[in-house]
């Protein structure tokens, strides 16, 4: 009797196992088919397979559709609102990069009303899933304190998490806090290392800050030639602040052969684009007649521009040049 019970239980177990195995096989086959379709969407980056993938609630398909709408790919018209819907769907389905992209759309107001608070919720969701860019963007909010209470210690922790996770902007932002001792102990050596690392990984703001430290010899030995190469490369890429800094090097002959004509041209172009430091450099040349025609009126006009932007040094220069003009007035 006991043997009969045993056999009955065993048979029931076999049936259950067979049913379970069948269901498992079906799930495996479905997962394999889903993976192959998702891979087709990612590889081909075409609309139809990605639509099908997203309809199956696979995050990668929704994310790719978001990219298509955001960038106008696969014959899609650029549409930030539609991109947000797809990125949000990807985020909900568990893709933290979708959360980050959704945050960027609403933060920048790409075809939707700007909503920084909502953007932070997306960044927070991404960071909680160890998405480094989400942590970096969240850290910036805590550093600036415009949307959440300013908390530089929290910002430094988030930047550290982002940097370790491989986000160069997180490394660059952390370097800035270390450079100035904001929320962390000041550490020029570590800041310089992080700037260099982030620069080599394509973070251009880090390159500029690294060059400034190289020029000043902060956190390590001076390297004026390397600083110049960084400014020159950034300037060629359109970073006008770097052009202004390059102008200073040519004006003073720091790390390069002195070239006042080159300096003036760099100052002129950068000043025209709105770089006040370049305007100050150009004003200095016109005030002294070194590298540009001596013209106190032009110098005064340039210094006044800086003074109106609340630059106290520019105000002092403007007052000095105004006095010189009044003294030379023939009245």
C-alpha positions as protocol buffer text, in pm:
chain_id: "A"
residue {
  index: 1
  type: UNK
  ca { x: 0 y: 0 z: 0 }
}
residue {
  index: 2
  type: UNK
  ca { x: 279 y: 229 z: 84 }
}
residue {
  index: 3
  type: UNK
  ca { x: 443 y: 132 z: -242 }
}
residue {
  index: 4
  type: UNK
  ca { x: 126 y: 222 z: -434 }
}
residue {
  index: 5
  type: UNK
  ca { x: 118 y: 566 z: -269 }
}
residue {
  index: 6
  type: UNK
  ca { x: 479 y: 615 z: -356 }
}
residue {
  index: 7
  type: UNK
  ca { x: 422 y: 523 z: -718 }
}
residue {
  index: 8
  type: UNK
  ca { x: 121 y: 747 z: -742 }
}
residue {
  index: 9
  type: UNK
  ca { x: 317 y: 1040 z: -600 }
}
residue {
  index: 10
  type: UNK
  ca { x: 606 y: 965 z: -830 }
}
residue {
  index: 11
  type: UNK
  ca { x: 381 y: 956 z: -1136 }
}
residue {
  index: 12
  type: UNK
  ca { x: 221 y: 1285 z: -1035 }
}
residue {
  index: 13
  type: UNK
  ca { x: 564 y: 1436 z: -993 }
}
residue {
  index: 14
  type: UNK
  ca { x: 665 y: 1317 z: -1337 }
}
residue {
  index: 15
  type: UNK
  ca { x: 357 y: 1472 z: -1491 }
}
residue {
  index: 16
  type: UNK
  ca { x: 425 y: 1800 z: -1314 }
}
residue {
  index: 17
  type: UNK
  ca { x: 786 y: 1786 z: -1423 }
}
residue {
  index: 18
  type: UNK
  ca { x: 684 y: 1722 z: -1781 }
}
residue {
  index: 19
  type: UNK
  ca { x: 442 y: 2015 z: -1777 }
}
residue {
  index: 20
  type: UNK
  ca { x: 704 y: 2236 z: -1611 }
}
residue {
  index: 21
  type: UNK
  ca { x: 963 y: 2134 z: -1866 }
}
residue {
  index: 22
  type: UNK
  ca { x: 724 y: 2212 z: -2148 }
}
residue {
  index: 23
  type: UNK
  ca { x: 645 y: 2554 z: -2005 }
}
residue {
  index: 24
  type: UNK
  ca { x: 1012 y: 2620 z: -1947 }
}
residue {
  index: 25
  type: UNK
  ca { x: 1094 y: 2525 z: -2304 }
}
residue {
  index: 26
  type: UNK
  ca { x: 821 y: 2756 z: -2432 }
}
residue {
  index: 27
  type: UNK
  ca { x: 956 y: 3042 z: -2219 }
}
residue {
  index: 28
  type: UNK
  ca { x: 1309 y: 2974 z: -2339 }
}
residue {
  index: 29
  type: UNK
  ca { x: 1198 y: 2966 z: -2703 }
}
residue {
  index: 30
  type: UNK
  ca { x: 1000 y: 3286 z: -2658 }
}
residue {
  index: 31
  type: UNK
  ca { x: 1292 y: 3456 z: -2484 }
}
residue {
  index: 32
  type: UNK
  ca { x: 1526 y: 3346 z: -2763 }
}
residue {
  index: 33
  type: UNK
  ca { x: 1287 y: 3479 z: -3027 }
}
residue {
  index: 34
  type: UNK
  ca { x: 1250 y: 3805 z: -2837 }
}
residue {
  index: 35
  type: UNK
  ca { x: 1626 y: 3838 z: -2807 }
}
residue {
  index: 36
  type: UNK
  ca { x: 1678 y: 3774 z: -3178 }
}
residue {
  index: 37
  type: UNK
  ca { x: 1413 y: 4030 z: -3268 }
}
residue {
  index: 38
  type: UNK
  ca { x: 1558 y: 4284 z: -3025 }
}
residue {
  index: 39
  type: UNK
  ca { x: 1902 y: 4225 z: -3173 }
}
residue {
  index: 40
  type: UNK
  ca { x: 1762 y: 4283 z: -3520 }
}
residue {
  index: 41
  type: UNK
  ca { x: 1615 y: 4613 z: -3401 }
}
residue {
  index: 42
  type: UNK
  ca { x: 1944 y: 4721 z: -3243 }
}
residue {
  index: 43
  type: UNK
  ca { x: 2159 y: 4613 z: -3538 }
}
residue {
  index: 44
  type: UNK
  ca { x: 1938 y: 4739 z: -3821 }
}
residue {
  index: 45
  type: UNK
  ca { x: 1799 y: 5041 z: -3633 }
}
residue {
  index: 46
  type: UNK
  ca { x: 1492 y: 5022 z: -3855 }
}
residue {
  index: 47
  type: UNK
  ca { x: 1144 y: 5122 z: -3752 }
}
residue {
  index: 48
  type: UNK
  ca { x: 939 y: 4806 z: -3809 }
}
residue {
  index: 49
  type: UNK
  ca { x: 1137 y: 4553 z: -3603 }
}
residue {
  index: 50
  type: UNK
  ca { x: 1176 y: 4807 z: -3322 }
}
residue {
  index: 51
  type: UNK
  ca { x: 802 y: 4875 z: -3315 }
}
residue {
  index: 52
  type: UNK
  ca { x: 739 y: 4502 z: -3283 }
}
residue {
  index: 53
  type: UNK
  ca { x: 998 y: 4468 z: -3008 }
}
residue {
  index: 54
  type: UNK
  ca { x: 853 y: 4759 z: -2812 }
}
residue {
  index: 55
  type: UNK
  ca { x: 501 y: 4617 z: -2854 }
}
residue {
  index: 56
  type: UNK
  ca { x: 631 y: 4303 z: -2684 }
}
residue {
  index: 57
  type: UNK
  ca { x: 732 y: 4523 z: -2389 }
}
residue {
  index: 58
  type: UNK
  ca { x: 1103 y: 4477 z: -2453 }
}
residue {
  index: 59
  type: UNK
  ca { x: 1285 y: 4785 z: -2327 }
}
residue {
  index: 60
  type: UNK
  ca { x: 1555 y: 4791 z: -2596 }
}
residue {
  index: 61
  type: UNK
  ca { x: 1297 y: 4830 z: -2873 }
}
residue {
  index: 62
  type: UNK
  ca { x: 1124 y: 5121 z: -2697 }
}
residue {
  index: 63
  type: UNK
  ca { x: 1461 y: 5285 z: -2631 }
}
residue {
  index: 64
  type: UNK
  ca { x: 1563 y: 5261 z: -2998 }
}
residue {
  index: 65
  type: UNK
  ca { x: 1229 y: 5410 z: -3104 }
}
residue {
  index: 66
  type: UNK
  ca { x: 1296 y: 5696 z: -2864 }
}
residue {
  index: 67
  type: UNK
  ca { x: 1634 y: 5757 z: -3025 }
}
residue {
  index: 68
  type: UNK
  ca { x: 1475 y: 5750 z: -3372 }
}
residue {
  index: 69
  type: UNK
  ca { x: 1217 y: 6012 z: -3272 }
}
residue {
  index: 70
  type: UNK
  ca { x: 1470 y: 6226 z: -3087 }
}
residue {
  index: 71
  type: UNK
  ca { x: 1727 y: 6227 z: -3371 }
}
residue {
  index: 72
  type: UNK
  ca { x: 1496 y: 6195 z: -3671 }
}
residue {
  index: 73
  type: UNK
  ca { x: 1634 y: 5857 z: -3777 }
}
residue {
  index: 74
  type: UNK
  ca { x: 1474 y: 5579 z: -3981 }
}
residue {
  index: 75
  type: UNK
  ca { x: 1269 y: 5836 z: -4177 }
}
residue {
  index: 76
  type: UNK
  ca { x: 1116 y: 5968 z: -3856 }
}
residue {
  index: 77
  type: UNK
  ca { x: 1053 y: 6337 z: -3804 }
}
residue {
  index: 78
  type: UNK
  ca { x: 1230 y: 6473 z: -3498 }
}
residue {
  index: 79
  type: UNK
  ca { x: 971 y: 6468 z: -3223 }
}
residue {
  index: 80
  type: UNK
  ca { x: 1076 y: 6518 z: -2861 }
}
residue {
  index: 81
  type: UNK
  ca { x: 731 y: 6442 z: -2726 }
}
residue {
  index: 82
  type: UNK
  ca { x: 720 y: 6105 z: -2898 }
}
residue {
  index: 83
  type: UNK
  ca { x: 1079 y: 6037 z: -2794 }
}
residue {
  index: 84
  type: UNK
  ca { x: 985 y: 6106 z: -2433 }
}
residue {
  index: 85
  type: UNK
  ca { x: 696 y: 5858 z: -2452 }
}
residue {
  index: 86
  type: UNK
  ca { x: 929 y: 5585 z: -2580 }
}
residue {
  index: 87
  type: UNK
  ca { x: 1210 y: 5662 z: -2337 }
}
residue {
  index: 88
  type: UNK
  ca { x: 960 y: 5668 z: -2051 }
}
residue {
  index: 89
  type: UNK
  ca { x: 829 y: 5329 z: -2164 }
}
residue {
  index: 90
  type: UNK
  ca { x: 1183 y: 5190 z: -2177 }
}
residue {
  index: 91
  type: UNK
  ca { x: 1247 y: 5333 z: -1830 }
}
residue {
  index: 92
  type: UNK
  ca { x: 931 y: 5171 z: -1693 }
}
residue {
  index: 93
  type: UNK
  ca { x: 1038 y: 4840 z: -1848 }
}
residue {
  index: 94
  type: UNK
  ca { x: 1362 y: 4854 z: -1656 }
}
residue {
  index: 95
  type: UNK
  ca { x: 1612 y: 5027 z: -1885 }
}
residue {
  index: 96
  type: UNK
  ca { x: 1793 y: 5290 z: -1674 }
}
residue {
  index: 97
  type: UNK
  ca { x: 1943 y: 5455 z: -1984 }
}
residue {
  index: 98
  type: UNK
  ca { x: 1588 y: 5516 z: -2100 }
}
residue {
  index: 99
  type: UNK
  ca { x: 1531 y: 5694 z: -1769 }
}
residue {
  index: 100
  type: UNK
  ca { x: 1832 y: 5919 z: -1832 }
}
residue {
  index: 101
  type: UNK
  ca { x: 1723 y: 6006 z: -2185 }
}
residue {
  index: 102
  type: UNK
  ca { x: 1370 y: 6080 z: -2068 }
}
residue {
  index: 103
  type: UNK
  ca { x: 1518 y: 6309 z: -1803 }
}
residue {
  index: 104
  type: UNK
  ca { x: 1724 y: 6495 z: -2060 }
}
residue {
  index: 105
  type: UNK
  ca { x: 1419 y: 6552 z: -2283 }
}
residue {
  index: 106
  type: UNK
  ca { x: 1208 y: 6700 z: -2002 }
}
residue {
  index: 107
  type: UNK
  ca { x: 1497 y: 6895 z: -1848 }
}
residue {
  index: 108
  type: UNK
  ca { x: 1581 y: 7063 z: -2178 }
}
residue {
  index: 109
  type: UNK
  ca { x: 1218 y: 7097 z: -2284 }
}
residue {
  index: 110
  type: UNK
  ca { x: 1263 y: 6923 z: -2621 }
}
residue {
  index: 111
  type: UNK
  ca { x: 916 y: 6966 z: -2774 }
}
residue {
  index: 112
  type: UNK
  ca { x: 767 y: 6936 z: -2424 }
}
residue {
  index: 113
  type: UNK
  ca { x: 735 y: 7188 z: -2139 }
}
residue {
  index: 114
  type: UNK
  ca { x: 1060 y: 7194 z: -1936 }
}
residue {
  index: 115
  type: UNK
  ca { x: 1014 y: 7011 z: -1607 }
}
residue {
  index: 116
  type: UNK
  ca { x: 1339 y: 6992 z: -1406 }
}
residue {
  index: 117
  type: UNK
  ca { x: 1166 y: 6823 z: -1110 }
}
residue {
  index: 118
  type: UNK
  ca { x: 1039 y: 6543 z: -1329 }
}
residue {
  index: 119
  type: UNK
  ca { x: 1384 y: 6516 z: -1487 }
}
residue {
  index: 120
  type: UNK
  ca { x: 1534 y: 6458 z: -1142 }
}
residue {
  index: 121
  type: UNK
  ca { x: 1291 y: 6174 z: -1079 }
}
residue {
  index: 122
  type: UNK
  ca { x: 1413 y: 6007 z: -1397 }
}
residue {
  index: 123
  type: UNK
  ca { x: 1779 y: 6063 z: -1302 }
}
residue {
  index: 124
  type: UNK
  ca { x: 1714 y: 5928 z: -954 }
}
residue {
  index: 125
  type: UNK
  ca { x: 1549 y: 5615 z: -1094 }
}
residue {
  index: 126
  type: UNK
  ca { x: 1846 y: 5562 z: -1327 }
}
residue {
  index: 127
  type: UNK
  ca { x: 2102 y: 5616 z: -1053 }
}
residue {
  index: 128
  type: UNK
  ca { x: 1927 y: 5367 z: -825 }
}
residue {
  index: 129
  type: UNK
  ca { x: 1984 y: 5112 z: -1100 }
}
residue {
  index: 130
  type: UNK
  ca { x: 2355 y: 5203 z: -1112 }
}
residue {
  index: 131
  type: UNK
  ca { x: 2333 y: 5401 z: -1437 }
}
residue {
  index: 132
  type: UNK
  ca { x: 2635 y: 5636 z: -1403 }
}
residue {
  index: 133
  type: UNK
  ca { x: 2501 y: 5923 z: -1617 }
}
residue {
  index: 134
  type: UNK
  ca { x: 2188 y: 5934 z: -1402 }
}
residue {
  index: 135
  type: UNK
  ca { x: 2407 y: 5969 z: -1092 }
}
residue {
  index: 136
  type: UNK
  ca { x: 2616 y: 6243 z: -1257 }
}
residue {
  index: 137
  type: UNK
  ca { x: 2308 y: 6445 z: -1357 }
}
residue {
  index: 138
  type: UNK
  ca { x: 2154 y: 6399 z: -1014 }
}
residue {
  index: 139
  type: UNK
  ca { x: 2480 y: 6509 z: -854 }
}
residue {
  index: 140
  type: UNK
  ca { x: 2481 y: 6828 z: -1058 }
}
residue {
  index: 141
  type: UNK
  ca { x: 2136 y: 6914 z: -927 }
}
residue {
  index: 142
  type: UNK
  ca { x: 2261 y: 6879 z: -569 }
}
residue {
  index: 143
  type: UNK
  ca { x: 2572 y: 7083 z: -648 }
}
residue {
  index: 144
  type: UNK
  ca { x: 2378 y: 7371 z: -801 }
}
residue {
  index: 145
  type: UNK
  ca { x: 2086 y: 7365 z: -558 }
}
residue {
  index: 146
  type: UNK
  ca { x: 1833 y: 7514 z: -799 }
}
residue {
  index: 147
  type: UNK
  ca { x: 1581 y: 7227 z: -781 }
}
residue {
  index: 148
  type: UNK
  ca { x: 1676 y: 7046 z: -461 }
}
residue {
  index: 149
  type: UNK
  ca { x: 1847 y: 7191 z: -153 }
}
residue {
  index: 150
  type: UNK
  ca { x: 2216 y: 7247 z: -223 }
}
residue {
  index: 151
  type: UNK
  ca { x: 2421 y: 6959 z: -84 }
}
residue {
  index: 152
  type: UNK
  ca { x: 2779 y: 6942 z: -209 }
}
residue {
  index: 153
  type: UNK
  ca { x: 2858 y: 6638 z: 6 }
}
residue {
  index: 154
  type: UNK
  ca { x: 2572 y: 6446 z: -157 }
}
residue {
  index: 155
  type: UNK
  ca { x: 2686 y: 6577 z: -495 }
}
residue {
  index: 156
  type: UNK
  ca { x: 3038 y: 6446 z: -436 }
}
residue {
  index: 157
  type: UNK
  ca { x: 2902 y: 6102 z: -344 }
}
residue {
  index: 158
  type: UNK
  ca { x: 2692 y: 6086 z: -659 }
}
residue {
  index: 159
  type: UNK
  ca { x: 2983 y: 6205 z: -875 }
}
residue {
  index: 160
  type: UNK
  ca { x: 3204 y: 5940 z: -718 }
}
residue {
  index: 161
  type: UNK
  ca { x: 2945 y: 5675 z: -801 }
}
residue {
  index: 162
  type: UNK
  ca { x: 2917 y: 5805 z: -1157 }
}
residue {
  index: 163
  type: UNK
  ca { x: 3293 y: 5825 z: -1203 }
}
residue {
  index: 164
  type: UNK
  ca { x: 3352 y: 5471 z: -1076 }
}
residue {
  index: 165
  type: UNK
  ca { x: 3072 y: 5358 z: -1307 }
}
residue {
  index: 166
  type: UNK
  ca { x: 3255 y: 5501 z: -1607 }
}
residue {
  index: 167
  type: UNK
  ca { x: 3090 y: 5838 z: -1669 }
}
residue {
  index: 168
  type: UNK
  ca { x: 3363 y: 6095 z: -1751 }
}
residue {
  index: 169
  type: UNK
  ca { x: 3139 y: 6390 z: -1666 }
}
residue {
  index: 170
  type: UNK
  ca { x: 3102 y: 6247 z: -1315 }
}
residue {
  index: 171
  type: UNK
  ca { x: 3483 y: 6237 z: -1288 }
}
residue {
  index: 172
  type: UNK
  ca { x: 3510 y: 6593 z: -1417 }
}
residue {
  index: 173
  type: UNK
  ca { x: 3249 y: 6727 z: -1173 }
}
residue {
  index: 174
  type: UNK
  ca { x: 3412 y: 6542 z: -885 }
}
residue {
  index: 175
  type: UNK
  ca { x: 3746 y: 6693 z: -987 }
}
residue {
  index: 176
  type: UNK
  ca { x: 3592 y: 7041 z: -969 }
}
residue {
  index: 177
  type: UNK
  ca { x: 3474 y: 6981 z: -612 }
}
residue {
  index: 178
  type: UNK
  ca { x: 3817 y: 6848 z: -518 }
}
residue {
  index: 179
  type: UNK
  ca { x: 3991 y: 7140 z: -687 }
}
residue {
  index: 180
  type: UNK
  ca { x: 3797 y: 7397 z: -486 }
}
residue {
  index: 181
  type: UNK
  ca { x: 3728 y: 7196 z: -170 }
}
residue {
  index: 182
  type: UNK
  ca { x: 3349 y: 7197 z: -211 }
}
residue {
  index: 183
  type: UNK
  ca { x: 3184 y: 6924 z: -2 }
}
residue {
  index: 184
  type: UNK
  ca { x: 3516 y: 6739 z: 11 }
}
residue {
  index: 185
  type: UNK
  ca { x: 3869 y: 6811 z: 129 }
}
residue {
  index: 186
  type: UNK
  ca { x: 4065 y: 7004 z: -130 }
}
residue {
  index: 187
  type: UNK
  ca { x: 4298 y: 6780 z: -328 }
}
residue {
  index: 188
  type: UNK
  ca { x: 4464 y: 6938 z: -631 }
}
residue {
  index: 189
  type: UNK
  ca { x: 4660 y: 6626 z: -719 }
}
residue {
  index: 190
  type: UNK
  ca { x: 4351 y: 6405 z: -735 }
}
residue {
  index: 191
  type: UNK
  ca { x: 4153 y: 6675 z: -914 }
}
residue {
  index: 192
  type: UNK
  ca { x: 4419 y: 6703 z: -1181 }
}
residue {
  index: 193
  type: UNK
  ca { x: 4428 y: 6324 z: -1226 }
}
residue {
  index: 194
  type: UNK
  ca { x: 4051 y: 6309 z: -1265 }
}
residue {
  index: 195
  type: UNK
  ca { x: 4046 y: 6598 z: -1513 }
}
residue {
  index: 196
  type: UNK
  ca { x: 4315 y: 6429 z: -1720 }
}
residue {
  index: 197
  type: UNK
  ca { x: 4132 y: 6095 z: -1716 }
}
residue {
  index: 198
  type: UNK
  ca { x: 3798 y: 6255 z: -1808 }
}
residue {
  index: 199
  type: UNK
  ca { x: 3965 y: 6459 z: -2082 }
}
residue {
  index: 200
  type: UNK
  ca { x: 4120 y: 6150 z: -2237 }
}
residue {
  index: 201
  type: UNK
  ca { x: 3772 y: 5995 z: -2240 }
}
residue {
  index: 202
  type: UNK
  ca { x: 3626 y: 6286 z: -2436 }
}
residue {
  index: 203
  type: UNK
  ca { x: 3498 y: 6523 z: -2167 }
}
residue {
  index: 204
  type: UNK
  ca { x: 3601 y: 6858 z: -2313 }
}
residue {
  index: 205
  type: UNK
  ca { x: 3517 y: 7070 z: -2010 }
}
residue {
  index: 206
  type: UNK
  ca { x: 3761 y: 6852 z: -1818 }
}
residue {
  index: 207
  type: UNK
  ca { x: 4026 y: 6921 z: -2082 }
}
residue {
  index: 208
  type: UNK
  ca { x: 3993 y: 7295 z: -2029 }
}
residue {
  index: 209
  type: UNK
  ca { x: 4016 y: 7264 z: -1650 }
}
residue {
  index: 210
  type: UNK
  ca { x: 4307 y: 7025 z: -1679 }
}
residue {
  index: 211
  type: UNK
  ca { x: 4486 y: 7277 z: -1901 }
}
residue {
  index: 212
  type: UNK
  ca { x: 4432 y: 7552 z: -1644 }
}
residue {
  index: 213
  type: UNK
  ca { x: 4588 y: 7334 z: -1374 }
}
residue {
  index: 214
  type: UNK
  ca { x: 4878 y: 7245 z: -1604 }
}
residue {
  index: 215
  type: UNK
  ca { x: 4935 y: 7612 z: -1673 }
}
residue {
  index: 216
  type: UNK
  ca { x: 4934 y: 7706 z: -1305 }
}
residue {
  index: 217
  type: UNK
  ca { x: 5127 y: 7401 z: -1188 }
}
residue {
  index: 218
  type: UNK
  ca { x: 4847 y: 7300 z: -953 }
}
residue {
  index: 219
  type: UNK
  ca { x: 4843 y: 6936 z: -846 }
}
residue {
  index: 220
  type: UNK
  ca { x: 5169 y: 6867 z: -1026 }
}
residue {
  index: 221
  type: UNK
  ca { x: 5444 y: 7028 z: -1233 }
}
residue {
  index: 222
  type: UNK
  ca { x: 5373 y: 7306 z: -1481 }
}
residue {
  index: 223
  type: UNK
  ca { x: 5333 y: 7196 z: -1840 }
}
residue {
  index: 224
  type: UNK
  ca { x: 5267 y: 7506 z: -2047 }
}
residue {
  index: 225
  type: UNK
  ca { x: 5315 y: 7328 z: -2379 }
}
residue {
  index: 226
  type: UNK
  ca { x: 5050 y: 7065 z: -2295 }
}
residue {
  index: 227
  type: UNK
  ca { x: 4817 y: 7338 z: -2171 }
}
residue {
  index: 228
  type: UNK
  ca { x: 4857 y: 7517 z: -2502 }
}
residue {
  index: 229
  type: UNK
  ca { x: 4785 y: 7200 z: -2698 }
}
residue {
  index: 230
  type: UNK
  ca { x: 4465 y: 7146 z: -2506 }
}
residue {
  index: 231
  type: UNK
  ca { x: 4346 y: 7506 z: -2553 }
}
residue {
  index: 232
  type: UNK
  ca { x: 4439 y: 7494 z: -2921 }
}
residue {
  index: 233
  type: UNK
  ca { x: 4247 y: 7170 z: -2978 }
}
residue {
  index: 234
  type: UNK
  ca { x: 3941 y: 7293 z: -2790 }
}
residue {
  index: 235
  type: UNK
  ca { x: 3949 y: 7626 z: -2972 }
}
residue {
  index: 236
  type: UNK
  ca { x: 3964 y: 7449 z: -3308 }
}
residue {
  index: 237
  type: UNK
  ca { x: 3654 y: 7259 z: -3200 }
}
residue {
  index: 238
  type: UNK
  ca { x: 3464 y: 7582 z: -3135 }
}
residue {
  index: 239
  type: UNK
  ca { x: 3514 y: 7632 z: -2760 }
}
residue {
  index: 240
  type: UNK
  ca { x: 3553 y: 8008 z: -2747 }
}
residue {
  index: 241
  type: UNK
  ca { x: 3664 y: 8016 z: -2384 }
}
residue {
  index: 242
  type: UNK
  ca { x: 3961 y: 7803 z: -2490 }
}
residue {
  index: 243
  type: UNK
  ca { x: 4029 y: 8050 z: -2775 }
}
residue {
  index: 244
  type: UNK
  ca { x: 4039 y: 8329 z: -2521 }
}
residue {
  index: 245
  type: UNK
  ca { x: 4285 y: 8136 z: -2306 }
}
residue {
  index: 246
  type: UNK
  ca { x: 4496 y: 8056 z: -2611 }
}
residue {
  index: 247
  type: UNK
  ca { x: 4503 y: 8429 z: -2688 }
}
residue {
  index: 248
  type: UNK
  ca { x: 4647 y: 8496 z: -2341 }
}
residue {
  index: 249
  type: UNK
  ca { x: 4924 y: 8244 z: -2407 }
}
residue {
  index: 250
  type: UNK
  ca { x: 5015 y: 8404 z: -2740 }
}
residue {
  index: 251
  type: UNK
  ca { x: 4998 y: 8750 z: -2586 }
}
residue {
  index: 252
  type: UNK
  ca { x: 5240 y: 8657 z: -2310 }
}
residue {
  index: 253
  type: UNK
  ca { x: 5446 y: 8397 z: -2496 }
}
residue {
  index: 254
  type: UNK
  ca { x: 5362 y: 8129 z: -2241 }
}
residue {
  index: 255
  type: UNK
  ca { x: 5426 y: 7781 z: -2379 }
}
residue {
  index: 256
  type: UNK
  ca { x: 5441 y: 7925 z: -2732 }
}
residue {
  index: 257
  type: UNK
  ca { x: 5636 y: 8184 z: -2929 }
}
residue {
  index: 258
  type: UNK
  ca { x: 5486 y: 8524 z: -2854 }
}
residue {
  index: 259
  type: UNK
  ca { x: 5257 y: 8635 z: -3137 }
}
residue {
  index: 260
  type: UNK
  ca { x: 5052 y: 8948 z: -3068 }
}
residue {
  index: 261
  type: UNK
  ca { x: 4877 y: 8941 z: -3404 }
}
residue {
  index: 262
  type: UNK
  ca { x: 4761 y: 8586 z: -3339 }
}
residue {
  index: 263
  type: UNK
  ca { x: 4654 y: 8682 z: -2988 }
}
residue {
  index: 264
  type: UNK
  ca { x: 4451 y: 8979 z: -3116 }
}
residue {
  index: 265
  type: UNK
  ca { x: 4272 y: 8764 z: -3374 }
}
residue {
  index: 266
  type: UNK
  ca { x: 4184 y: 8506 z: -3110 }
}
residue {
  index: 267
  type: UNK
  ca { x: 4059 y: 8777 z: -2874 }
}
residue {
  index: 268
  type: UNK
  ca { x: 3852 y: 8940 z: -3148 }
}
residue {
  index: 269
  type: UNK
  ca { x: 3677 y: 8618 z: -3251 }
}
residue {
  index: 270
  type: UNK
  ca { x: 3613 y: 8504 z: -2895 }
}
residue {
  index: 271
  type: UNK
  ca { x: 3493 y: 8849 z: -2787 }
}
residue {
  index: 272
  type: UNK
  ca { x: 3252 y: 8862 z: -3079 }
}
residue {
  index: 273
  type: UNK
  ca { x: 3107 y: 8530 z: -2965 }
}
residue {
  index: 274
  type: UNK
  ca { x: 3045 y: 8671 z: -2617 }
}
residue {
  index: 275
  type: UNK
  ca { x: 3356 y: 8570 z: -2422 }
}
residue {
  index: 276
  type: UNK
  ca { x: 3408 y: 8860 z: -2180 }
}
residue {
  index: 277
  type: UNK
  ca { x: 3762 y: 8755 z: -2089 }
}
residue {
  index: 278
  type: UNK
  ca { x: 3853 y: 8782 z: -2456 }
}
residue {
  index: 279
  type: UNK
  ca { x: 3697 y: 9129 z: -2466 }
}
residue {
  index: 280
  type: UNK
  ca { x: 3913 y: 9225 z: -2168 }
}
residue {
  index: 281
  type: UNK
  ca { x: 4222 y: 9097 z: -2349 }
}
residue {
  index: 282
  type: UNK
  ca { x: 4133 y: 9292 z: -2661 }
}
residue {
  index: 283
  type: UNK
  ca { x: 4066 y: 9602 z: -2452 }
}
residue {
  index: 284
  type: UNK
  ca { x: 4405 y: 9564 z: -2291 }
}
residue {
  index: 285
  type: UNK
  ca { x: 4570 y: 9558 z: -2633 }
}
residue {
  index: 286
  type: UNK
  ca { x: 4387 y: 9871 z: -2746 }
}
residue {
  index: 287
  type: UNK
  ca { x: 4468 y: 10045 z: -2417 }
}
residue {
  index: 288
  type: UNK
  ca { x: 4840 y: 9977 z: -2442 }
}
residue {
  index: 289
  type: UNK
  ca { x: 4878 y: 9970 z: -2818 }
}
residue {
  index: 290
  type: UNK
  ca { x: 5051 y: 9631 z: -2796 }
}
residue {
  index: 291
  type: UNK
  ca { x: 4927 y: 9409 z: -3078 }
}
residue {
  index: 292
  type: UNK
  ca { x: 4642 y: 9642 z: -3170 }
}
residue {
  index: 293
  type: UNK
  ca { x: 4608 y: 10013 z: -3259 }
}
residue {
  index: 294
  type: UNK
  ca { x: 4618 y: 10236 z: -2952 }
}
residue {
  index: 295
  type: UNK
  ca { x: 4256 y: 10342 z: -2911 }
}
residue {
  index: 296
  type: UNK
  ca { x: 4125 y: 10430 z: -2565 }
}
residue {
  index: 297
  type: UNK
  ca { x: 3768 y: 10466 z: -2690 }
}
residue {
  index: 298
  type: UNK
  ca { x: 3761 y: 10106 z: -2811 }
}
residue {
  index: 299
  type: UNK
  ca { x: 3926 y: 9994 z: -2487 }
}
residue {
  index: 300
  type: UNK
  ca { x: 3666 y: 10184 z: -2283 }
}
residue {
  index: 301
  type: UNK
  ca { x: 3381 y: 10029 z: -2481 }
}
residue {
  index: 302
  type: UNK
  ca { x: 3519 y: 9679 z: -2426 }
}
residue {
  index: 303
  type: UNK
  ca { x: 3582 y: 9733 z: -2056 }
}
residue {
  index: 304
  type: UNK
  ca { x: 3234 y: 9877 z: -2013 }
}
residue {
  index: 305
  type: UNK
  ca { x: 3091 y: 9555 z: -2156 }
}
residue {
  index: 306
  type: UNK
  ca { x: 3269 y: 9359 z: -1885 }
}
residue {
  index: 307
  type: UNK
  ca { x: 3165 y: 9604 z: -1615 }
}
residue {
  index: 308
  type: UNK
  ca { x: 2799 y: 9569 z: -1712 }
}
residue {
  index: 309
  type: UNK
  ca { x: 2846 y: 9195 z: -1662 }
}
residue {
  index: 310
  type: UNK
  ca { x: 2947 y: 9269 z: -1299 }
}
residue {
  index: 311
  type: UNK
  ca { x: 3320 y: 9213 z: -1350 }
}
residue {
  index: 312
  type: UNK
  ca { x: 3485 y: 9436 z: -1089 }
}
residue {
  index: 313
  type: UNK
  ca { x: 3823 y: 9428 z: -1264 }
}
residue {
  index: 314
  type: UNK
  ca { x: 3658 y: 9544 z: -1588 }
}
residue {
  index: 315
  type: UNK
  ca { x: 3487 y: 9826 z: -1398 }
}
residue {
  index: 316
  type: UNK
  ca { x: 3821 y: 9941 z: -1257 }
}
residue {
  index: 317
  type: UNK
  ca { x: 3977 y: 9937 z: -1605 }
}
residue {
  index: 318
  type: UNK
  ca { x: 3679 y: 10127 z: -1749 }
}
residue {
  index: 319
  type: UNK
  ca { x: 3710 y: 10398 z: -1486 }
}
residue {
  index: 320
  type: UNK
  ca { x: 4083 y: 10427 z: -1550 }
}
residue {
  index: 321
  type: UNK
  ca { x: 4041 y: 10463 z: -1926 }
}
residue {
  index: 322
  type: UNK
  ca { x: 3753 y: 10710 z: -1883 }
}
residue {
  index: 323
  type: UNK
  ca { x: 3977 y: 10931 z: -1668 }
}
residue {
  index: 324
  type: UNK
  ca { x: 4249 y: 10913 z: -1934 }
}
residue {
  index: 325
  type: UNK
  ca { x: 4001 y: 11012 z: -2205 }
}
residue {
  index: 326
  type: UNK
  ca { x: 3870 y: 11302 z: -1995 }
}
residue {
  index: 327
  type: UNK
  ca { x: 4225 y: 11420 z: -1927 }
}
residue {
  index: 328
  type: UNK
  ca { x: 4302 y: 11417 z: -2298 }
}
residue {
  index: 329
  type: UNK
  ca { x: 3975 y: 11587 z: -2393 }
}
residue {
  index: 330
  type: UNK
  ca { x: 4044 y: 11918 z: -2571 }
}
residue {
  index: 331
  type: UNK
  ca { x: 3745 y: 12101 z: -2419 }
}
